[in-house]
């Protein structure tokens, strides 16, 4: 997922946020305990749509969804939650579900994913995840890839995978893989917000 595609419709300062988040090390944790960069959280939270976008999207709710997603990418769960809980669309519920999965409140995450339904962004996420998983030869990755190839993105299954990892029931290499897919999910949904706003 190209960072450049996400940066294209943004003002200069938000482009710098995307660069910083796109180069962050380590990747966003499955269950972060604090913001990755508190200054960045302040900047993203304080920005208006006019300060974020070159042309403000016609759908202001998707603009706020994008802002909520940027906060999640920065591990700023509470500010993201403040935004997403007021967004009553499938996309707002998707961000809300991701936030609760990372909180980690897995049951609540599934509640919000039920409200999402079959989101249009799931297909591109499943395709990108399959491409990533092809590079892994272990049984876990191949099983995950096979599940995605016969269907679409399974938000509930991903919640279950993350819960198992967060509870220490998966080896570090599986946690790393899930973090890569989680970041892919965040970038995919950010891009979807931009393309559909």
Rosetta constraint file for C-alpha pairs under 8 A:
AtomPair CA 1 CA 128 HARMONIC 7.70 0.50
AtomPair CA 1 CA 184 HARMONIC 7.03 0.50
AtomPair CA 1 CA 187 HARMONIC 6.99 0.50
AtomPair CA 1 CA 188 HARMONIC 7.01 0.50
AtomPair CA 2 CA 6 HARMONIC 7.16 0.50
AtomPair CA 3 CA 7 HARMONIC 6.33 0.50
AtomPair CA 3 CA 18 HARMONIC 7.19 0.50
AtomPair CA 3 CA 19 HARMONIC 7.49 0.50
AtomPair CA 3 CA 22 HARMONIC 6.86 0.50
AtomPair CA 4 CA 8 HARMONIC 6.10 0.50
AtomPair CA 5 CA 191 HARMONIC 7.18 0.50
AtomPair CA 6 CA 10 HARMONIC 7.77 0.50
AtomPair CA 6 CA 18 HARMONIC 7.63 0.50
AtomPair CA 6 CA 187 HARMONIC 7.81 0.50
AtomPair CA 6 CA 190 HARMONIC 7.12 0.50
AtomPair CA 6 CA 191 HARMONIC 5.58 0.50
AtomPair CA 6 CA 194 HARMONIC 7.41 0.50
AtomPair CA 7 CA 14 HARMONIC 7.69 0.50
AtomPair CA 7 CA 15 HARMONIC 5.19 0.50
AtomPair CA 7 CA 18 HARMONIC 6.70 0.50
AtomPair CA 9 CA 53 HARMONIC 5.91 0.50
AtomPair CA 9 CA 54 HARMONIC 5.67 0.50
AtomPair CA 9 CA 55 HARMONIC 7.17 0.50
AtomPair CA 9 CA 194 HARMONIC 7.63 0.50
AtomPair CA 10 CA 14 HARMONIC 6.02 0.50
AtomPair CA 10 CA 15 HARMONIC 5.93 0.50
AtomPair CA 10 CA 52 HARMONIC 5.72 0.50
AtomPair CA 10 CA 53 HARMONIC 4.39 0.50
AtomPair CA 10 CA 54 HARMONIC 5.31 0.50
AtomPair CA 11 CA 15 HARMONIC 6.26 0.50
AtomPair CA 11 CA 51 HARMONIC 6.69 0.50
AtomPair CA 11 CA 52 HARMONIC 5.48 0.50
AtomPair CA 11 CA 53 HARMONIC 5.33 0.50
AtomPair CA 11 CA 54 HARMONIC 5.26 0.50
AtomPair CA 12 CA 16 HARMONIC 6.47 0.50
AtomPair CA 13 CA 17 HARMONIC 6.61 0.50
AtomPair CA 13 CA 52 HARMONIC 7.56 0.50
AtomPair CA 14 CA 18 HARMONIC 6.36 0.50
AtomPair CA 14 CA 44 HARMONIC 7.92 0.50
AtomPair CA 14 CA 52 HARMONIC 5.74 0.50
AtomPair CA 15 CA 19 HARMONIC 6.27 0.50
AtomPair CA 16 CA 20 HARMONIC 6.12 0.50
AtomPair CA 17 CA 21 HARMONIC 6.10 0.50
AtomPair CA 17 CA 40 HARMONIC 7.25 0.50
AtomPair CA 18 CA 22 HARMONIC 5.74 0.50
AtomPair CA 19 CA 23 HARMONIC 6.20 0.50
AtomPair CA 20 CA 24 HARMONIC 6.15 0.50
AtomPair CA 21 CA 73 HARMONIC 7.00 0.50
AtomPair CA 21 CA 74 HARMONIC 6.82 0.50
AtomPair CA 27 CA 179 HARMONIC 6.45 0.50
AtomPair CA 27 CA 180 HARMONIC 7.04 0.50
AtomPair CA 27 CA 183 HARMONIC 7.24 0.50
AtomPair CA 28 CA 32 HARMONIC 7.36 0.50
AtomPair CA 28 CA 73 HARMONIC 6.73 0.50
AtomPair CA 28 CA 74 HARMONIC 7.33 0.50
AtomPair CA 28 CA 75 HARMONIC 6.64 0.50
AtomPair CA 28 CA 179 HARMONIC 6.40 0.50
AtomPair CA 28 CA 182 HARMONIC 7.81 0.50
AtomPair CA 28 CA 183 HARMONIC 6.68 0.50
AtomPair CA 29 CA 75 HARMONIC 7.87 0.50
AtomPair CA 29 CA 102 HARMONIC 7.98 0.50
AtomPair CA 29 CA 179 HARMONIC 6.15 0.50
AtomPair CA 30 CA 101 HARMONIC 7.95 0.50
AtomPair CA 30 CA 102 HARMONIC 5.46 0.50
AtomPair CA 30 CA 162 HARMONIC 6.78 0.50
AtomPair CA 30 CA 166 HARMONIC 6.94 0.50
AtomPair CA 30 CA 175 HARMONIC 7.94 0.50
AtomPair CA 30 CA 178 HARMONIC 7.65 0.50
AtomPair CA 30 CA 179 HARMONIC 6.10 0.50
AtomPair CA 30 CA 182 HARMONIC 7.57 0.50
AtomPair CA 31 CA 101 HARMONIC 7.72 0.50
AtomPair CA 31 CA 102 HARMONIC 4.49 0.50
AtomPair CA 31 CA 103 HARMONIC 5.76 0.50
AtomPair CA 31 CA 104 HARMONIC 5.80 0.50
AtomPair CA 31 CA 166 HARMONIC 6.94 0.50
AtomPair CA 32 CA 75 HARMONIC 6.24 0.50
AtomPair CA 32 CA 102 HARMONIC 6.82 0.50
AtomPair CA 32 CA 103 HARMONIC 7.30 0.50
AtomPair CA 34 CA 75 HARMONIC 6.54 0.50
AtomPair CA 34 CA 76 HARMONIC 6.83 0.50
AtomPair CA 35 CA 41 HARMONIC 7.25 0.50
AtomPair CA 35 CA 74 HARMONIC 6.05 0.50
AtomPair CA 35 CA 75 HARMONIC 4.66 0.50
AtomPair CA 35 CA 76 HARMONIC 4.66 0.50
AtomPair CA 35 CA 77 HARMONIC 7.51 0.50
AtomPair CA 36 CA 74 HARMONIC 5.38 0.50
AtomPair CA 36 CA 75 HARMONIC 5.61 0.50
AtomPair CA 36 CA 76 HARMONIC 7.34 0.50
AtomPair CA 37 CA 41 HARMONIC 6.45 0.50
AtomPair CA 37 CA 74 HARMONIC 6.60 0.50
AtomPair CA 38 CA 42 HARMONIC 6.37 0.50
AtomPair CA 38 CA 76 HARMONIC 7.98 0.50
AtomPair CA 39 CA 43 HARMONIC 6.36 0.50
AtomPair CA 40 CA 44 HARMONIC 6.09 0.50
AtomPair CA 40 CA 74 HARMONIC 7.56 0.50
AtomPair CA 41 CA 45 HARMONIC 5.92 0.50
AtomPair CA 41 CA 71 HARMONIC 6.30 0.50
AtomPair CA 41 CA 74 HARMONIC 6.95 0.50
AtomPair CA 41 CA 76 HARMONIC 6.41 0.50
AtomPair CA 41 CA 79 HARMONIC 7.95 0.50
AtomPair CA 42 CA 46 HARMONIC 6.04 0.50
AtomPair CA 43 CA 47 HARMONIC 6.21 0.50
AtomPair CA 44 CA 67 HARMONIC 6.90 0.50
AtomPair CA 44 CA 70 HARMONIC 7.31 0.50
AtomPair CA 44 CA 71 HARMONIC 6.78 0.50
AtomPair CA 45 CA 67 HARMONIC 7.61 0.50
AtomPair CA 45 CA 71 HARMONIC 7.57 0.50
AtomPair CA 45 CA 79 HARMONIC 7.06 0.50
AtomPair CA 47 CA 51 HARMONIC 5.74 0.50
AtomPair CA 47 CA 52 HARMONIC 6.53 0.50
AtomPair CA 48 CA 52 HARMONIC 6.43 0.50
AtomPair CA 49 CA 53 HARMONIC 5.99 0.50
AtomPair CA 49 CA 56 HARMONIC 6.07 0.50
AtomPair CA 49 CA 60 HARMONIC 7.96 0.50
AtomPair CA 49 CA 63 HARMONIC 6.50 0.50
AtomPair CA 49 CA 64 HARMONIC 7.64 0.50
AtomPair CA 50 CA 54 HARMONIC 7.24 0.50
AtomPair CA 50 CA 55 HARMONIC 7.40 0.50
AtomPair CA 50 CA 56 HARMONIC 5.91 0.50
AtomPair CA 52 CA 56 HARMONIC 7.98 0.50
AtomPair CA 53 CA 57 HARMONIC 7.63 0.50
AtomPair CA 56 CA 60 HARMONIC 7.65 0.50
AtomPair CA 56 CA 63 HARMONIC 7.56 0.50
AtomPair CA 57 CA 62 HARMONIC 7.50 0.50
AtomPair CA 57 CA 63 HARMONIC 6.28 0.50
AtomPair CA 57 CA 194 HARMONIC 7.83 0.50
AtomPair CA 57 CA 197 HARMONIC 4.98 0.50
AtomPair CA 58 CA 197 HARMONIC 6.02 0.50
AtomPair CA 59 CA 63 HARMONIC 6.71 0.50
AtomPair CA 59 CA 197 HARMONIC 5.01 0.50
AtomPair CA 60 CA 64 HARMONIC 6.36 0.50
AtomPair CA 60 CA 197 HARMONIC 7.43 0.50
AtomPair CA 61 CA 65 HARMONIC 6.12 0.50
AtomPair CA 61 CA 87 HARMONIC 6.70 0.50
AtomPair CA 62 CA 66 HARMONIC 6.07 0.50
AtomPair CA 62 CA 91 HARMONIC 7.63 0.50
AtomPair CA 62 CA 92 HARMONIC 7.97 0.50
AtomPair CA 62 CA 193 HARMONIC 5.58 0.50
AtomPair CA 62 CA 194 HARMONIC 7.58 0.50
AtomPair CA 62 CA 196 HARMONIC 7.67 0.50
AtomPair CA 62 CA 197 HARMONIC 5.46 0.50
AtomPair CA 63 CA 67 HARMONIC 6.42 0.50
AtomPair CA 63 CA 193 HARMONIC 7.21 0.50
AtomPair CA 63 CA 194 HARMONIC 7.70 0.50
AtomPair CA 63 CA 197 HARMONIC 6.80 0.50
AtomPair CA 64 CA 68 HARMONIC 6.12 0.50
AtomPair CA 64 CA 83 HARMONIC 6.97 0.50
AtomPair CA 64 CA 84 HARMONIC 7.93 0.50
AtomPair CA 64 CA 87 HARMONIC 7.98 0.50
AtomPair CA 65 CA 69 HARMONIC 6.15 0.50
AtomPair CA 65 CA 83 HARMONIC 7.56 0.50
AtomPair CA 65 CA 84 HARMONIC 6.73 0.50
AtomPair CA 65 CA 87 HARMONIC 7.45 0.50
AtomPair CA 65 CA 91 HARMONIC 6.96 0.50
AtomPair CA 65 CA 92 HARMONIC 5.84 0.50
AtomPair CA 65 CA 95 HARMONIC 7.18 0.50
AtomPair CA 65 CA 193 HARMONIC 7.01 0.50
AtomPair CA 66 CA 70 HARMONIC 6.23 0.50
AtomPair CA 66 CA 190 HARMONIC 5.59 0.50
AtomPair CA 66 CA 193 HARMONIC 5.99 0.50
AtomPair CA 66 CA 194 HARMONIC 7.37 0.50
AtomPair CA 67 CA 71 HARMONIC 6.36 0.50
AtomPair CA 67 CA 80 HARMONIC 7.77 0.50
AtomPair CA 68 CA 72 HARMONIC 6.36 0.50
AtomPair CA 68 CA 79 HARMONIC 7.57 0.50
AtomPair CA 68 CA 80 HARMONIC 4.54 0.50
AtomPair CA 68 CA 81 HARMONIC 7.39 0.50
AtomPair CA 68 CA 83 HARMONIC 5.85 0.50
AtomPair CA 68 CA 84 HARMONIC 6.21 0.50
AtomPair CA 68 CA 95 HARMONIC 7.05 0.50
AtomPair CA 69 CA 73 HARMONIC 6.16 0.50
AtomPair CA 69 CA 80 HARMONIC 6.95 0.50
AtomPair CA 69 CA 95 HARMONIC 6.46 0.50
AtomPair CA 69 CA 186 HARMONIC 6.68 0.50
AtomPair CA 69 CA 189 HARMONIC 7.74 0.50
AtomPair CA 69 CA 190 HARMONIC 6.32 0.50
AtomPair CA 70 CA 74 HARMONIC 6.45 0.50
AtomPair CA 70 CA 190 HARMONIC 7.61 0.50
AtomPair CA 71 CA 75 HARMONIC 6.40 0.50
AtomPair CA 71 CA 76 HARMONIC 5.11 0.50
AtomPair CA 71 CA 77 HARMONIC 7.03 0.50
AtomPair CA 71 CA 79 HARMONIC 6.88 0.50
AtomPair CA 71 CA 80 HARMONIC 5.37 0.50
AtomPair CA 72 CA 76 HARMONIC 5.35 0.50
AtomPair CA 72 CA 77 HARMONIC 5.80 0.50
AtomPair CA 72 CA 80 HARMONIC 5.94 0.50
AtomPair CA 72 CA 99 HARMONIC 6.84 0.50
AtomPair CA 72 CA 186 HARMONIC 7.86 0.50
AtomPair CA 73 CA 183 HARMONIC 7.32 0.50
AtomPair CA 73 CA 186 HARMONIC 6.63 0.50
AtomPair CA 76 CA 80 HARMONIC 6.21 0.50
AtomPair CA 77 CA 81 HARMONIC 5.99 0.50
AtomPair CA 77 CA 99 HARMONIC 5.98 0.50
AtomPair CA 77 CA 102 HARMONIC 7.85 0.50
AtomPair CA 77 CA 103 HARMONIC 7.13 0.50
AtomPair CA 78 CA 82 HARMONIC 6.21 0.50
AtomPair CA 79 CA 83 HARMONIC 6.61 0.50
AtomPair CA 80 CA 84 HARMONIC 6.10 0.50
AtomPair CA 80 CA 99 HARMONIC 7.30 0.50
AtomPair CA 81 CA 85 HARMONIC 5.80 0.50
AtomPair CA 81 CA 96 HARMONIC 6.37 0.50
AtomPair CA 81 CA 99 HARMONIC 6.64 0.50
AtomPair CA 82 CA 86 HARMONIC 7.14 0.50
AtomPair CA 83 CA 87 HARMONIC 6.92 0.50
AtomPair CA 84 CA 92 HARMONIC 5.32 0.50
AtomPair CA 84 CA 93 HARMONIC 6.95 0.50
AtomPair CA 84 CA 95 HARMONIC 6.27 0.50
AtomPair CA 84 CA 96 HARMONIC 5.36 0.50
AtomPair CA 85 CA 92 HARMONIC 7.37 0.50
AtomPair CA 85 CA 93 HARMONIC 7.66 0.50
AtomPair CA 85 CA 96 HARMONIC 6.49 0.50
AtomPair CA 86 CA 92 HARMONIC 7.90 0.50
AtomPair CA 87 CA 92 HARMONIC 4.78 0.50
AtomPair CA 87 CA 93 HARMONIC 7.10 0.50
AtomPair CA 88 CA 92 HARMONIC 5.88 0.50
AtomPair CA 88 CA 93 HARMONIC 6.68 0.50
AtomPair CA 89 CA 93 HARMONIC 6.21 0.50
AtomPair CA 89 CA 116 HARMONIC 7.84 0.50
AtomPair CA 90 CA 94 HARMONIC 6.11 0.50
AtomPair CA 90 CA 115 HARMONIC 6.60 0.50
AtomPair CA 90 CA 116 HARMONIC 4.43 0.50
AtomPair CA 90 CA 117 HARMONIC 7.16 0.50
AtomPair CA 90 CA 119 HARMONIC 6.95 0.50
AtomPair CA 91 CA 95 HARMONIC 6.42 0.50
AtomPair CA 91 CA 116 HARMONIC 6.86 0.50
AtomPair CA 91 CA 119 HARMONIC 7.53 0.50
AtomPair CA 92 CA 96 HARMONIC 6.14 0.50
AtomPair CA 93 CA 97 HARMONIC 5.96 0.50
AtomPair CA 93 CA 112 HARMONIC 5.50 0.50
AtomPair CA 93 CA 113 HARMONIC 6.74 0.50
AtomPair CA 93 CA 115 HARMONIC 6.34 0.50
AtomPair CA 93 CA 116 HARMONIC 5.62 0.50
AtomPair CA 94 CA 98 HARMONIC 6.31 0.50
AtomPair CA 94 CA 112 HARMONIC 6.79 0.50
AtomPair CA 94 CA 113 HARMONIC 6.13 0.50
AtomPair CA 94 CA 116 HARMONIC 5.75 0.50
AtomPair CA 95 CA 99 HARMONIC 6.18 0.50
AtomPair CA 96 CA 100 HARMONIC 6.37 0.50
AtomPair CA 96 CA 109 HARMONIC 7.42 0.50
AtomPair CA 96 CA 112 HARMONIC 6.43 0.50
AtomPair CA 97 CA 101 HARMONIC 6.12 0.50
AtomPair CA 97 CA 108 HARMONIC 7.37 0.50
AtomPair CA 97 CA 109 HARMONIC 4.34 0.50
AtomPair CA 97 CA 110 HARMONIC 6.74 0.50
AtomPair CA 97 CA 111 HARMONIC 7.52 0.50
AtomPair CA 97 CA 112 HARMONIC 4.82 0.50
AtomPair CA 97 CA 113 HARMONIC 5.53 0.50
AtomPair CA 98 CA 102 HARMONIC 6.25 0.50
AtomPair CA 98 CA 109 HARMONIC 6.61 0.50
AtomPair CA 99 CA 103 HARMONIC 6.12 0.50
AtomPair CA 99 CA 109 HARMONIC 7.47 0.50
AtomPair CA 100 CA 104 HARMONIC 5.79 0.50
AtomPair CA 100 CA 105 HARMONIC 5.14 0.50
AtomPair CA 100 CA 106 HARMONIC 6.57 0.50
AtomPair CA 100 CA 108 HARMONIC 6.19 0.50
AtomPair CA 100 CA 109 HARMONIC 4.76 0.50
AtomPair CA 101 CA 105 HARMONIC 5.55 0.50
AtomPair CA 101 CA 106 HARMONIC 5.15 0.50
AtomPair CA 101 CA 108 HARMONIC 7.64 0.50
AtomPair CA 101 CA 109 HARMONIC 5.00 0.50
AtomPair CA 101 CA 159 HARMONIC 6.39 0.50
AtomPair CA 101 CA 162 HARMONIC 7.79 0.50
AtomPair CA 104 CA 163 HARMONIC 7.82 0.50
AtomPair CA 105 CA 109 HARMONIC 6.20 0.50
AtomPair CA 106 CA 110 HARMONIC 6.32 0.50
AtomPair CA 106 CA 159 HARMONIC 6.49 0.50
AtomPair CA 106 CA 160 HARMONIC 7.82 0.50
AtomPair CA 106 CA 163 HARMONIC 6.80 0.50
AtomPair CA 107 CA 111 HARMONIC 6.41 0.50
AtomPair CA 108 CA 112 HARMONIC 6.49 0.50
AtomPair CA 109 CA 113 HARMONIC 6.22 0.50
AtomPair CA 109 CA 159 HARMONIC 7.45 0.50
AtomPair CA 110 CA 114 HARMONIC 6.12 0.50
AtomPair CA 110 CA 155 HARMONIC 7.96 0.50
AtomPair CA 110 CA 156 HARMONIC 6.17 0.50
AtomPair CA 110 CA 159 HARMONIC 7.30 0.50
AtomPair CA 111 CA 115 HARMONIC 6.74 0.50
AtomPair CA 112 CA 116 HARMONIC 6.48 0.50
AtomPair CA 113 CA 117 HARMONIC 6.76 0.50
AtomPair CA 113 CA 155 HARMONIC 6.69 0.50
AtomPair CA 113 CA 156 HARMONIC 7.22 0.50
AtomPair CA 118 CA 122 HARMONIC 7.21 0.50
AtomPair CA 121 CA 125 HARMONIC 6.37 0.50
AtomPair CA 121 CA 188 HARMONIC 7.10 0.50
AtomPair CA 121 CA 189 HARMONIC 6.33 0.50
AtomPair CA 121 CA 192 HARMONIC 6.30 0.50
AtomPair CA 122 CA 126 HARMONIC 6.06 0.50
AtomPair CA 122 CA 152 HARMONIC 6.55 0.50
AtomPair CA 122 CA 153 HARMONIC 5.14 0.50
AtomPair CA 123 CA 127 HARMONIC 6.27 0.50
AtomPair CA 123 CA 152 HARMONIC 5.85 0.50
AtomPair CA 123 CA 153 HARMONIC 6.45 0.50
AtomPair CA 124 CA 128 HARMONIC 6.14 0.50
AtomPair CA 124 CA 188 HARMONIC 7.37 0.50
AtomPair CA 125 CA 129 HARMONIC 6.04 0.50
AtomPair CA 125 CA 153 HARMONIC 6.75 0.50
AtomPair CA 125 CA 184 HARMONIC 7.35 0.50
AtomPair CA 125 CA 185 HARMONIC 6.18 0.50
AtomPair CA 125 CA 188 HARMONIC 6.25 0.50
AtomPair CA 126 CA 130 HARMONIC 6.14 0.50
AtomPair CA 126 CA 148 HARMONIC 6.00 0.50
AtomPair CA 126 CA 149 HARMONIC 7.87 0.50
AtomPair CA 126 CA 152 HARMONIC 5.79 0.50
AtomPair CA 126 CA 153 HARMONIC 4.97 0.50
AtomPair CA 127 CA 131 HARMONIC 6.43 0.50
AtomPair CA 127 CA 148 HARMONIC 7.88 0.50
AtomPair CA 128 CA 132 HARMONIC 6.35 0.50
AtomPair CA 128 CA 184 HARMONIC 7.74 0.50
AtomPair CA 129 CA 133 HARMONIC 6.03 0.50
AtomPair CA 129 CA 145 HARMONIC 7.51 0.50
AtomPair CA 129 CA 148 HARMONIC 7.97 0.50
AtomPair CA 129 CA 181 HARMONIC 6.47 0.50
AtomPair CA 129 CA 184 HARMONIC 7.70 0.50
AtomPair CA 130 CA 134 HARMONIC 6.21 0.50
AtomPair CA 130 CA 145 HARMONIC 5.33 0.50
AtomPair CA 130 CA 148 HARMONIC 6.68 0.50
AtomPair CA 130 CA 149 HARMONIC 7.07 0.50
AtomPair CA 131 CA 135 HARMONIC 7.41 0.50
AtomPair CA 132 CA 136 HARMONIC 7.63 0.50
AtomPair CA 133 CA 141 HARMONIC 5.75 0.50
AtomPair CA 133 CA 142 HARMONIC 6.91 0.50
AtomPair CA 133 CA 144 HARMONIC 7.75 0.50
AtomPair CA 133 CA 145 HARMONIC 5.92 0.50
AtomPair CA 134 CA 141 HARMONIC 7.94 0.50
AtomPair CA 134 CA 142 HARMONIC 7.50 0.50
AtomPair CA 134 CA 145 HARMONIC 7.36 0.50
AtomPair CA 136 CA 141 HARMONIC 6.05 0.50
AtomPair CA 136 CA 142 HARMONIC 7.29 0.50
AtomPair CA 137 CA 141 HARMONIC 6.80 0.50
AtomPair CA 137 CA 142 HARMONIC 6.59 0.50
AtomPair CA 138 CA 142 HARMONIC 6.29 0.50
AtomPair CA 139 CA 143 HARMONIC 6.01 0.50
AtomPair CA 140 CA 144 HARMONIC 6.22 0.50
AtomPair CA 140 CA 174 HARMONIC 7.83 0.50
AtomPair CA 141 CA 145 HARMONIC 6.01 0.50
AtomPair CA 142 CA 146 HARMONIC 6.07 0.50
AtomPair CA 143 CA 147 HARMONIC 6.28 0.50
AtomPair CA 144 CA 148 HARMONIC 6.45 0.50
AtomPair CA 145 CA 149 HARMONIC 6.15 0.50
AtomPair CA 146 CA 150 HARMONIC 6.52 0.50
AtomPair CA 147 CA 151 HARMONIC 6.54 0.50
AtomPair CA 148 CA 152 HARMONIC 5.54 0.50
AtomPair CA 148 CA 153 HARMONIC 6.28 0.50
AtomPair CA 148 CA 154 HARMONIC 7.81 0.50
AtomPair CA 154 CA 158 HARMONIC 6.24 0.50
AtomPair CA 155 CA 159 HARMONIC 6.26 0.50
AtomPair CA 156 CA 160 HARMONIC 6.34 0.50
AtomPair CA 157 CA 161 HARMONIC 6.21 0.50
AtomPair CA 158 CA 162 HARMONIC 6.09 0.50
AtomPair CA 159 CA 163 HARMONIC 6.04 0.50
AtomPair CA 160 CA 164 HARMONIC 6.22 0.50
AtomPair CA 161 CA 165 HARMONIC 6.34 0.50
AtomPair CA 161 CA 178 HARMONIC 7.93 0.50
AtomPair CA 162 CA 166 HARMONIC 5.98 0.50
AtomPair CA 162 CA 175 HARMONIC 7.95 0.50
AtomPair CA 162 CA 178 HARMONIC 7.01 0.50
AtomPair CA 163 CA 167 HARMONIC 6.09 0.50
AtomPair CA 164 CA 168 HARMONIC 6.60 0.50
AtomPair CA 164 CA 169 HARMONIC 5.33 0.50
AtomPair CA 164 CA 170 HARMONIC 6.49 0.50
AtomPair CA 165 CA 169 HARMONIC 5.42 0.50
AtomPair CA 165 CA 170 HARMONIC 4.86 0.50
AtomPair CA 165 CA 171 HARMONIC 7.68 0.50
AtomPair CA 165 CA 174 HARMONIC 7.47 0.50
AtomPair CA 165 CA 175 HARMONIC 5.91 0.50
AtomPair CA 170 CA 174 HARMONIC 6.10 0.50
AtomPair CA 170 CA 175 HARMONIC 6.74 0.50
AtomPair CA 171 CA 175 HARMONIC 6.61 0.50
AtomPair CA 172 CA 176 HARMONIC 6.16 0.50
AtomPair CA 173 CA 177 HARMONIC 6.24 0.50
AtomPair CA 174 CA 178 HARMONIC 6.16 0.50
AtomPair CA 175 CA 179 HARMONIC 6.16 0.50
AtomPair CA 176 CA 180 HARMONIC 6.33 0.50
AtomPair CA 177 CA 181 HARMONIC 6.32 0.50
AtomPair CA 178 CA 182 HARMONIC 5.96 0.50
AtomPair CA 179 CA 183 HARMONIC 6.18 0.50
AtomPair CA 180 CA 184 HARMONIC 6.20 0.50
AtomPair CA 181 CA 185 HARMONIC 6.08 0.50
AtomPair CA 182 CA 186 HARMONIC 6.32 0.50
AtomPair CA 183 CA 187 HARMONIC 6.21 0.50
AtomPair CA 184 CA 188 HARMONIC 5.91 0.50
AtomPair CA 185 CA 189 HARMONIC 6.17 0.50
AtomPair CA 186 CA 190 HARMONIC 6.14 0.50
AtomPair CA 187 CA 191 HARMONIC 6.13 0.50
AtomPair CA 188 CA 192 HARMONIC 6.15 0.50
AtomPair CA 189 CA 193 HARMONIC 6.13 0.50
AtomPair CA 190 CA 194 HARMONIC 6.44 0.50
AtomPair CA 191 CA 195 HARMONIC 6.15 0.50
AtomPair CA 192 CA 196 HARMONIC 6.05 0.50
AtomPair CA 193 CA 197 HARMONIC 5.72 0.50
